[in-house]
């Protein structure tokens, strides 16, 4: 079974989990809860637009000035990355690869685009970890001995060295290890790809040397995680289950921790829903309302995601059309042209 087939199977399994949870909670009750959200739906869409746009700003801030693409391009491509991760049957890093490709299509060097996405993913994951730790601390204040607390604490304990390893893999030791592995595969032959690897790591060094950009990007990404907690606060308030913003931070942060653990599941189908049922129960929110919250939070995935995918395909179309025109022009101006 190919990797794409495995991904489709996992995506279908997650969809079945969602359907099963809705049936278990009562489809009519979940539907009523969604309807009761009312004006929370457009508000959640606006919050998501702000959060994703802010993440695009965080990505743009990472670039050293001499390598920096336009501000609005980074914001647009961040929406495309989000759309691919949310709507396509790919693991939740597929959209980041799409974003790097689109950056290349708009004129950036491939190694610069790849390095920017690698560093941005690390910063998103690191700030998400800080956000999860904040949620855990707030949860301990509510329930200091719950099973959820120990489960989340274990996940954080695993995530810290994993992120450390991801960072070290981008440094000189990772560069040497990658070239050594490729040397084994090459059977002693010279690989042209070694030059590209050296260039990629050189660009990574450029990004990490720009300390001012790193600090600003970190602050921006972290702020957007907390800003996103408004989604939970708004939806539950409109459905008649008001929670404080601190409690919304607990639910949002630990839900994203669950999504991060289920990164191989497209859209975290099933994982998000199950996680919200457990987390909302801590604050007295019933399962049908937790599922309604999850469904409402998926509406921006569609509202924002569909235009994002259209924008991606438009960029691909412009690229291939331009490449075709250049090929025709080169042929007409060649030595055999009449």
N, C-alpha and C positions, 0 to 999 in steps of 0.2 A: 504494500500500500504506500503510495507516494505521500510526501508531506502535505500537499494540497488536499488530498483525500482525507488524511487524518484531521486536518483543520476543519474540513466540512463536517466530518463525523462529530467532532467536539462541539462545533457550533450547533448542530442539530440536537445533540444531547442537552446542551444548555437551554435551547428553546423548549425542549420537552420538560425540563425542570421548571421553567417559568410557567408553562401551561399547567403542570401538576400542582404547583404552589397556589396558583389562582383558583384551581378547582378545589383544592383542600380548604382554602380560606373562604370559599363561596364566591363564585363569579359575580353574582348579583350584588353582594356586599362590597366587593372591590370596585365594581362599576359605579355604585352609588358614592363611594368615597372619592373616586376620580372626578365625578360630576360635581361633588361638593367643593372641590378645589377651586372651581370657577376661575376668577381672575388671577389666581396664582399661576396659571399656565403661562400667559404672556409675560408675567413678571419673571418667572423662572427662565424663560427664553432670553429676556434682557440681561439677567444676571449671568447666564452662560456666555452670552456674546461678550460681556465685559470681561469675564474670567479668561476666555480663550484669547481675546484680543490682548489682554494684559500679559498672557504667557508669550504671545508673539513679540511684545515689547521686551520681555525678559530675554528672549532669544536674540533680538536685535542688539541689545546692550552688550552681549558677549563679544561681538565682533570688534577687533581692533580697528580704529578709524580707517586705516588704509585698505582694509579688506571688507569693510562694511557695505552691504547692499542697501537698497532704499528701505526706509522705515515701513512704508505701506506694503512693500513686497513681503517682508518678514511677517507682518500681521496677516496678510492674505494667505501665505503659505502655512501659517499656524492653523488657520481654519481648515485648510486642505488636509493637513496632518490629522487633525481631530476627526474630520469626516471619514477618512480612510480607516482609522482605528475603530470608529464607532459603527460604521455601516458595512464595511467589507468583511467577508469571511476570512480574515487574516489575523494572526496574533497581534497583540496590541502594540507591537513595535513596527508593524508594516507601514503605518502612516508616516513614521519618521523617515523611513527609506524613501517614501514618495516625496516628502518634503525636500530631502536632499537632492533628489533628481530634478524637481521643479526649480530649485535654486540654480542648478547647473544649466537648465534650459534658459534661464534668464541671464546667463552670462558669467556666473561665478565659476571658479576653478573647481573641478571635482573634489580635489583633496581639501579645499577650503570648506566646501559645502558639507562634506562628510565629517570633517573635524568639528564644524559648528554644531551639527546635529548630535554627535557623540557627547560633546561637552554639555549641550543643552539637556540631553536626556539624563546625564549624570546630575545636573543641578535640579531638574524636576524631581528626580528620585530622592535626592538628598533633602530638598525642602519638604517633600511629601513625608519623609521619615521624621523630620522635625515636627511637622503638623500632626503626625500620628502620636508622637511622644507627648505633645501638648494635649491631645485628646485623651491619652492614657492617664495623664496626671489629673485631668479634670474628672475622669471616670473614677479614679481611686478616691477622690473626694466624695463621690456619690455612693460608691459601693466598694469598699476596700478589700473584699475577700471573694469577689465573684470569679467564676470560671472564665468569663470573658476576659477579665484583666490578665490572668495568667496566660491565656492563649495569645493575647495581643503582645504581652511582654516577651513571650517566646519568639513570636514572629519578628519583633523589633531586634531581639538579640541575634537572630539569624541574619537579618537584613544589614546590620552594621558591618560585619566583616565582608558580606557580599558586595556592598558598595565600595568598601575599601579595596577589595580585589579588582573591581571594575576600574577604579581610579589607577591602581598600580599597573594594570594592563595597558594603560595609555602612556606609561612612562617608558624609560629606556629598557627596563627589564622586560616589559611586554614586547617591545620592538625586537629585542634579541631572541626572545622565545618564539615569536611568530616567524622570524627569518630562519631560525633553526628547524622548525617544523616543516617549512616549505623546502628547505634544503634536503631534508630526508625524502620528501615526496619527489623532488626534482632528480634524485639519483646522481647528484654531483654536477648537474648541468647548471649553467647560469640562467637565472630567471629575470626577465625584464621587469617583472612585478616588484622586484626588490627596490627598484628606483621609486616606484609609486608608494611603496611602504615607507621608505625614508622620507618622502615628501609629505605623506600623511602625518607622520609623527612630528615632522618639523612644524607643520601647521598647528598641530595640537599644542606644541610648545609655545607657539605664538599666542594662542588663545589663553593659555595658563599664565603667560607672562604679563598679560593685560589685567593687572590686579583690580584696577578701578572698575573695569567692566564686569569682572567676576563678582565683586561686592554688590554692585547695583543690580545685576541680574539675579543674584541670590535673594536680595531683598524683594525684588519685584515678584519672583516666583512664589516666595513664601506668603506675600500679601495676597496673591491671587487664590491660594488655597483657602485662606481664612475668608476671603470675599465669597468664595463658592459656597460656604456654609449658609449663606443667605437663602439658598435654594431650599434647604431643609426647613429653616425657620419660617419661610413664607408659606410653603405648602402645608405644613402641619398646622400652622395658625389658621389658615383658611379652612382646613378640614375640621376645625374645632378641637385640635389637640395642641394648644399653645405650649411651646417650650422656650426656655431662655436661649439666648444666643450661645452661651457656653455649652448648653446641652446639644444645640444644633452642631456645634464644633465637634463634640464627641461623636455624634452619629456620622457626620460627614467625613471626619478624619479616619475613623476606623472602617467606614465603608470603603474608602479609597485604599486602605491597607488590605482589605479583602480583595478588591479589584486587582491590586498589585500582585497579590499572591496567585491570582487566577489569570496572569498575563497571557497565558497560552490559549485562553478561551476567548474567541472573538466577541468583543463587546462585554466581556465578563457576564454573559448570559447565565442566569441561574445563580451565580456567585453573588452578584449585587443584591438580588432579591432575597436570598437566604440570609445574607449578612444584615440587611436592613430589618428583617423580621426579628432577629435576635437583638440587635442594637436598640430598636425602637421599644421592644418589650421592657427594657430597663427603665424607661421613662413612662411606662403605662400606655403606650400606643399599641392598639390591637393589630394582629397580623394583616387584616384586610386594609387597614390604613397604611401600614408599612409597605404593602405591595402597591397600593395606589401611589404612594410617594415614589416608589421605584419607577412605576410606569410614567408618572408625570416627569420625572427626571430624564426619561428616555425620549420625551417629546422634542427637546432641543437637539438631540442627536439627529433627528430627522429634519427638523426645521432649518438647522444650521448645516447639517451634513449633506443634504441633497445639493444645495447650491455650491458647497465646497467640492463635491465630486464633479459637478458640471464645470466648475472653474478649472479643475485639474485636467479634464478631458479637452477643454478649450486650449489650455496651454500646450498640451501634447499635439493637438491639431495644428496650432500655429507653428509649432516647431517643425513638424513634418512637411507642412505646406511650404515653409521657408526653405527647408532643405531641398525640396523638390525643385523650387525655382532656382536655387543656386546650382543644382546639378544640371538643369537645362541651360542656364547661362554659361556654365563652364564648357558644356558640350558645343554650344554655338560659337564660343570664342576660341575653341581648340584649333590645332593645326589643320584639321580636316574640314573646318568650316568653310562654306563657300562665300 
